[in-house]
Amino acid sequence: MATQSSTEELLKSAFWSEMNEVYTAMPCIVLNVINDFKEQLVDVQPCLNRLFLDKRSEARPPILSVPVMQYGTSTSALTMPINKGDIVLCVFSMRALEIWPLS
């Protein structure tokens, strides 16, 4: 029974170790705004550090050229200016978005 329990603990540890590298959303600080009304991009610094099992933490690297998404429909939009130092929520896609939206 001890072998099954230790195997189970090993699998749980491996699972949670991998899940700690999966992100869906994270608060970030805007470092730079690239806003020419054609391409609305920002460079951001994630606010949450990486945490390791040995209790160390490490700052994440900046994420560059993040597209800004504003609320809108085909007939109207709600836009807000974004400035350096603003806190934003970065949402991470499960697929590459280089060709989205399709033209």
C-alpha positions as CSV (number, residue, x, y, z in Angstrom):
1,M,0.0,0.0,0.0
2,A,2.9,2.4,0.7
3,T,4.0,2.0,-3.0
4,Q,0.6,2.9,-4.3
5,S,0.4,6.0,-2.0
6,S,3.9,7.2,-3.0
7,T,3.1,6.6,-6.7
8,E,-0.1,8.6,-6.3
9,E,1.8,11.4,-4.6
10,L,4.4,11.5,-7.3
11,L,1.8,11.7,-10.0
12,K,-0.1,14.5,-8.1
13,S,3.2,16.4,-7.7
14,A,4.0,16.0,-11.4
15,F,0.5,17.1,-12.4
16,W,0.5,20.2,-10.3
17,S,4.0,21.1,-11.3
18,E,2.9,21.1,-15.0
19,M,-0.4,22.9,-14.2
20,N,1.6,25.7,-12.6
21,E,2.9,26.5,-16.1
22,V,-0.6,26.8,-17.6
23,Y,-2.1,30.3,-17.6
24,T,-5.5,31.5,-18.7
25,A,-5.2,35.1,-17.4
26,M,-2.8,37.2,-15.4
27,P,-2.7,40.9,-14.3
28,C,0.1,42.9,-16.0
29,I,1.5,46.4,-15.9
30,V,1.7,48.3,-19.2
31,L,5.4,49.1,-20.0
32,N,4.9,50.7,-23.4
33,V,2.0,51.6,-25.6
34,I,2.3,51.2,-29.4
35,N,-0.9,53.0,-30.4
36,D,-1.1,54.2,-34.0
37,F,-4.8,53.4,-34.2
38,K,-4.0,50.7,-36.8
39,E,-2.2,48.4,-34.5
40,Q,-3.0,48.8,-30.9
41,L,-0.2,47.0,-29.1
42,V,1.3,47.1,-25.6
43,D,4.3,45.7,-23.9
44,V,3.4,44.4,-20.5
45,Q,5.2,43.1,-17.3
46,P,3.3,40.2,-15.6
47,C,2.6,41.1,-12.0
48,L,2.8,37.5,-10.6
49,N,6.2,35.9,-10.1
50,R,6.9,32.3,-10.9
51,L,6.9,30.2,-7.7
52,F,9.1,27.1,-7.4
53,L,8.6,24.1,-5.1
54,D,11.7,25.2,-3.0
55,K,9.9,28.5,-2.3
56,R,12.0,30.6,-4.6
57,S,10.3,33.2,-6.8
58,E,11.4,34.7,-10.1
59,A,10.0,37.7,-12.0
60,R,8.6,36.7,-15.3
61,P,10.0,38.4,-18.5
62,P,8.0,41.2,-20.2
63,I,5.6,40.2,-22.9
64,L,6.0,42.3,-26.0
65,S,3.6,43.4,-28.7
66,V,0.4,42.3,-27.0
67,P,-2.7,43.2,-29.1
68,V,-5.2,45.3,-27.2
69,M,-8.8,44.1,-27.4
70,Q,-11.6,46.7,-26.8
71,Y,-15.3,46.0,-26.3
72,G,-17.2,46.4,-29.5
73,T,-19.6,45.1,-32.0
74,S,-20.0,45.6,-35.8
75,T,-21.8,48.9,-35.2
76,S,-20.3,50.4,-32.0
77,A,-17.4,50.2,-29.6
78,L,-16.4,51.2,-26.1
79,T,-12.8,52.3,-26.1
80,M,-10.6,53.5,-23.3
81,P,-7.1,55.0,-23.6
82,I,-4.3,52.8,-22.2
83,N,-1.3,54.4,-20.6
84,K,2.1,53.3,-19.4
85,G,1.7,52.1,-15.8
86,D,-1.9,51.0,-16.2
87,I,-2.8,47.5,-14.8
88,V,-4.5,45.3,-17.4
89,L,-5.7,41.7,-17.5
90,C,-3.9,39.6,-20.1
91,V,-5.9,36.7,-21.3
92,F,-4.0,33.9,-23.0
93,S,-5.4,32.0,-25.9
94,M,-5.1,28.2,-26.4
95,R,-4.2,28.8,-30.0
96,A,-2.0,31.2,-32.0
97,L,-3.9,34.3,-33.0
98,E,-1.5,35.7,-35.7
99,I,-4.1,35.3,-38.5
100,W,-7.1,36.5,-36.4
101,P,-9.3,38.2,-37.2
102,L,-9.6,36.7,-40.6
103,S,-9.8,39.3,-43.3
